[in-house]
Amino acid sequence: MLCSLGLLLIIQQPQVKAAPTDQQSQKHLQDYLKAHHINGVMLVNGKGSQPITITNNENANHRQTVKADQLFPIASLQKIITGTAIYQLRQKKQLDWDTPLNRYFPQVAGSEDITVRELMNHTSGLVNNDRPVMPLKGEKQQIAYMLKHLKNDHVHTWDYQDVDYEMLAAIIRKQTHTSYNTYLHQKFAQPLQLRQMKDFSEVAQKEVPQTMDQTVDWRQVTVTTSSDFGAGNLFMSPNDYWKFIYNEVLNNPTMTTEFYQQAAKQEVAYFGGVYFGGDIIRANGSVPGYNCCFIANYKTKKMAMLFTNNIDYLTLKSTSDDLLHNYMGD
C-alpha cells in the first residue's frame, strides 16, 4: 500500500519548470569547455522549456563548428526515443513488458524466452557486434542483417547491446504496420515540430559538422549509423533533441516513474534507453568521430546536453560525470 501511495504521489506531482541557468553557471560551463578543449555545444535550461546554448570552437574551420540547429549523429541517445515509442504501444495495450519476442520474430532462437522488458533493460541474451562493409540500405535490409548476425547466449544478465534496441525498432515496425522512421515522424517529429530529425540515409555529409578526428571518414559514420537501426540511425539537431527529451520524457512523469520502477529491479538501473540514479536519468552516445550525452533530473527538469566532434568516448564519460556532479549537483 505504501509503495502504491508513493507511486501515486510521484505521478501526481505538479508540472514544474527548471529555473533558467544563471550567468555565473553559464560562464563556468563555458570555461570548462575551453579548459578541456572540447569543440562543441552544450545546452542547459533557459526560460520555460527553451535551452540556452553554450558554444566552444577549438579552431577556425567553420565546417567543424558544432551548431545547435544543425544535424548531429545522436548515436545511443536515440534509444530513449525507441523506448518512448515502445511505451506508447504499451499504453495502447498493443504489447506489454512480458510480451515474448517470438510473437514478432519466432525465427530467432530462444525468442520464446525473451520479453520486451528484457530488450528494454539489456538482459535479453542477444549479442551482435558485427558491422557491414558498406552502409545498409533501407529498414528491410537493416533488419535482415541484424537477424542474420545476432546470437543468443541464453544468459539473461546485464549486457549493453545495440541489438536489443534494433529489435525493439523492428517490433515497432511490425506492430504498427509502418516503417519505424515513419512512426517516429508521425508521433514525435510532426507534433513537436522537429524540423531536424533524419534517418542516416537522408543526410548528406555537408549537413553535419565535420569531425576533427582525422582517422574517421564519412563512410565509417554511415556504416555505423546504418547498422544501428533504432539505436543510432538518427541524426538530429541538438535543439530538436532537447525539445524531444523535455516534452516527451520530462513532461511525462507517468512514463519516467514506470521506467524507474522497472530499472530499480535490475542489476544495472537502466530501462527504456536511460540509466537511473536517484532522480537523475542520463545517457551517452558515440559513433566514430562524434560523441554526445545528456543528464536530466526528471522531477525538476533541470538538464544539460553536450554534442562534440573532437573527444573520445572515455573523455565523454568523464565529462558527463563532471556535469553530473558540478552542474546537476548530484
C-alpha positions in Angstrom: 0.0 0.0 0.0 2.9 2.4 0.9 4.6 1.6 -2.5 1.3 2.4 -4.3 0.9 5.6 -2.4 4.5 6.6 -3.2 3.9 5.9 -6.9 0.7 7.9 -6.9 2.4 10.9 -5.3 5.2 10.7 -8.0 2.7 10.5 -10.8 0.5 13.4 -9.4 3.4 15.8 -8.8 2.7 19.2 -10.2 4.3 20.2 -13.5 7.4 22.2 -12.8 9.9 24.1 -14.9 13.6 24.3 -14.0 14.9 27.8 -13.3 17.0 29.3 -16.1 20.7 28.7 -15.7 22.3 31.8 -14.2 25.1 33.8 -15.8 27.8 32.5 -13.4 26.9 28.9 -14.1 27.0 29.6 -17.9 30.4 31.1 -17.5 31.7 28.1 -15.5 30.4 25.7 -18.2 32.0 27.9 -21.0 35.3 27.9 -19.1 35.1 24.1 -18.6 34.7 23.5 -22.4 37.6 25.8 -23.1 39.9 24.3 -20.4 39.2 20.8 -21.7 39.5 21.8 -25.3 36.0 20.4 -26.1 34.8 21.5 -29.5 31.0 21.5 -29.4 27.8 22.9 -27.9 26.3 22.4 -24.5 22.6 23.0 -23.9 21.2 24.0 -20.5 17.9 25.3 -19.2 16.7 28.7 -20.3 13.3 30.2 -19.9 10.4 27.8 -19.8 11.2 24.8 -22.0 13.8 26.6 -24.1 17.5 25.8 -23.9 20.5 28.1 -23.6 23.3 27.3 -26.0 27.0 27.4 -24.8 29.4 27.1 -27.7 33.2 26.5 -27.8 35.2 26.4 -31.1 38.7 24.9 -31.0 39.7 26.0 -34.5 38.7 28.4 -37.2 37.3 25.8 -39.6 33.6 26.6 -39.8 32.9 23.2 -41.3 33.9 21.7 -37.9 31.8 24.0 -35.8 29.0 22.2 -34.0 25.8 24.2 -34.1 22.6 23.8 -32.0 20.4 23.9 -35.1 22.5 21.6 -37.3 22.1 17.8 -37.7 24.3 15.6 -35.5 24.5 11.8 -35.2 22.9 11.2 -31.8 24.0 7.5 -31.6 22.7 5.8 -28.5 20.8 8.9 -27.4 18.3 7.5 -29.8 17.5 4.6 -27.5 15.2 6.7 -25.3 13.2 7.7 -28.4 12.8 4.0 -29.3 12.0 3.2 -25.6 9.3 6.0 -25.6 7.7 4.6 -28.7 7.5 1.2 -27.1 6.0 2.7 -24.0 3.3 4.4 -26.2 2.4 1.0 -27.7 2.2 -0.5 -24.3 -0.2 2.3 -23.2 -2.4 1.4 -26.2 -2.3 -2.2 -25.0 -0.7 -3.3 -28.3 2.1 -5.1 -26.3 3.3 -5.4 -22.7 6.6 -5.8 -20.9 6.0 -9.5 -20.8 5.2 -9.9 -24.5 7.6 -12.5 -25.9 9.8 -11.8 -28.8 8.5 -14.9 -30.7 5.2 -13.0 -31.3 7.2 -10.9 -33.8 10.3 -12.9 -34.7 9.9 -16.6 -34.0 12.9 -17.3 -36.2 15.2 -16.0 -33.5 16.5 -19.0 -31.5 15.1 -18.8 -27.9 12.8 -15.9 -28.7 10.0 -17.5 -26.7 12.2 -16.8 -23.6 12.9 -13.2 -24.4 10.5 -10.4 -23.4 10.1 -6.8 -24.4 11.1 -5.9 -20.8 14.4 -7.8 -21.3 15.1 -5.9 -24.6 14.3 -2.6 -22.8 16.8 -3.3 -20.0 19.6 -5.2 -21.9 19.0 -8.6 -20.3 17.8 -10.4 -23.4 20.9 -12.5 -24.0 21.1 -11.3 -27.6 24.5 -10.3 -28.9 25.6 -8.7 -32.2 28.9 -6.9 -32.7 29.2 -7.2 -36.5 29.4 -4.3 -38.9 28.7 -4.4 -42.6 31.3 -3.5 -45.1 29.1 -0.8 -46.8 26.1 1.1 -45.4 22.9 -0.9 -45.3 20.0 0.4 -47.4 16.5 0.6 -46.0 14.9 -0.9 -42.9 14.2 -4.3 -44.5 18.0 -4.7 -45.2 18.8 -3.4 -41.7 16.5 -5.9 -40.1 17.7 -8.8 -42.3 21.3 -8.0 -41.4 20.5 -7.9 -37.7 18.7 -11.3 -37.8 21.5 -12.9 -39.8 24.3 -11.8 -37.5 22.7 -11.8 -34.0 23.4 -14.6 -31.5 21.6 -15.7 -28.4 23.8 -16.6 -25.4 20.7 -17.5 -23.3 22.2 -15.7 -20.3 19.7 -13.1 -19.1 22.1 -10.8 -17.2 23.0 -7.2 -18.0 24.8 -6.8 -21.3 24.7 -3.5 -23.1 23.9 -4.4 -26.7 22.6 -2.2 -29.5 20.8 -5.2 -30.9 18.2 -5.0 -28.1 17.0 -1.7 -29.4 17.4 -2.7 -33.0 15.0 -5.5 -32.2 12.6 -3.0 -30.4 12.6 -0.8 -33.6 11.8 -3.9 -35.7 8.9 -4.7 -33.2 7.6 -1.1 -33.7 7.6 -1.6 -37.4 5.8 -5.0 -37.2 3.2 -3.8 -34.6 2.3 -0.6 -36.3 2.5 -1.9 -39.9 4.5 1.1 -40.9 8.2 1.9 -41.0 10.0 2.7 -37.8 11.1 6.1 -39.2 7.6 7.0 -40.4 6.2 6.1 -36.9 8.7 8.5 -35.3 7.8 11.3 -37.6 4.1 10.8 -37.1 4.3 10.5 -33.3 7.2 12.8 -32.4 8.5 15.0 -35.3 5.2 16.3 -36.5 3.5 17.0 -33.1 6.7 18.6 -31.7 7.6 20.3 -35.0 11.1 18.7 -35.1 12.5 20.1 -38.3 15.9 18.5 -38.0 15.4 14.7 -37.5 16.5 12.5 -40.3 17.5 8.9 -40.9 21.2 8.5 -41.9 20.1 7.7 -45.5 18.6 11.2 -45.8 21.7 13.0 -44.6 24.4 14.5 -46.8 27.9 14.9 -45.3 27.8 18.7 -45.7 24.7 18.9 -43.4 26.7 17.6 -40.4 29.7 19.3 -38.6 32.8 17.5 -39.9 34.7 15.5 -37.2 38.0 16.8 -36.0 39.2 13.1 -35.8 41.4 12.7 -38.9 41.3 8.9 -38.7 37.5 8.9 -39.3 35.9 9.3 -42.7 32.2 9.7 -43.7 31.9 6.0 -44.8 32.6 4.9 -41.2 29.9 7.2 -39.9 27.3 5.9 -42.3 28.3 2.2 -41.9 27.9 2.6 -38.1 24.6 4.5 -38.2 23.1 2.3 -40.9 23.7 -0.8 -38.7 22.4 0.7 -35.5 18.7 0.7 -36.6 16.6 2.0 -33.7 19.8 2.5 -31.7 21.7 5.1 -33.6 20.4 5.6 -37.2 19.0 9.1 -36.5 20.6 12.5 -37.0 19.0 15.3 -35.0 19.9 18.9 -34.2 20.8 19.4 -30.5 17.8 21.9 -30.3 15.4 19.2 -31.6 16.8 16.6 -29.3 16.3 18.9 -26.4 12.7 19.5 -27.4 12.1 15.7 -27.6 13.5 15.0 -24.2 11.9 18.0 -22.5 8.4 17.3 -23.9 8.2 13.6 -24.4 10.3 12.4 -21.4 10.5 15.1 -18.7 6.9 16.1 -19.3 5.7 12.6 -18.8 6.1 11.7 -15.1 3.9 8.6 -15.6 6.5 7.1 -18.1 9.6 8.1 -16.1 8.1 6.7 -13.0 7.3 3.4 -14.8 10.8 3.3 -16.2 12.3 4.0 -12.8 10.2 1.2 -11.3 11.4 -1.2 -13.9 15.1 -0.1 -13.7 15.1 -0.4 -9.9 14.5 -4.2 -10.2 17.7 -4.7 -12.2 21.3 -5.3 -11.5 22.1 -2.2 -13.5 19.5 0.6 -13.1 18.7 1.0 -16.8 15.4 0.9 -18.7 14.0 2.4 -21.9 17.2 3.9 -23.1 18.5 5.7 -20.0 20.4 5.0 -16.8 18.7 6.0 -13.4 20.4 7.3 -10.3 18.0 8.7 -7.8 16.1 11.4 -9.6 18.6 11.6 -12.5 18.4 10.0 -15.9 21.3 10.0 -18.3 22.7 8.5 -21.5 25.8 8.7 -23.6 26.1 8.3 -27.4 29.1 7.6 -29.6 29.8 6.9 -33.3 33.2 7.3 -35.0 34.2 11.0 -34.7 31.2 12.1 -32.7 30.1 11.9 -29.0 27.1 13.3 -27.1 25.4 12.9 -23.7 22.5 14.2 -21.7 21.8 14.3 -18.0 18.4 15.4 -16.5 16.6 15.5 -13.3 13.2 14.0 -14.3 11.4 15.7 -11.3 12.8 19.3 -11.5 13.5 19.2 -15.3 17.0 20.6 -14.9 19.0 19.3 -17.8 22.4 19.5 -19.6 23.3 18.1 -23.0 26.7 18.0 -24.8 27.4 17.4 -28.5 31.0 17.3 -29.6 33.2 16.2 -32.5 36.7 16.2 -31.1 36.8 14.0 -28.0 36.9 10.2 -27.5 34.3 8.2 -25.6 36.3 7.9 -22.4 36.6 11.7 -22.3 32.9 12.0 -22.9 32.1 9.7 -19.9 34.4 11.8 -17.6 32.8 15.0 -18.9 29.3 13.6 -18.3 30.4 12.7 -14.7 31.7 16.2 -14.2 28.4 17.7 -15.4 26.5 15.4 -13.1 28.5 16.5 -10.0 29.3 20.1 -10.8 26.3 21.3 -12.7 23.5 19.0 -11.7 24.8 18.9 -8.1 24.5 15.2 -7.7 
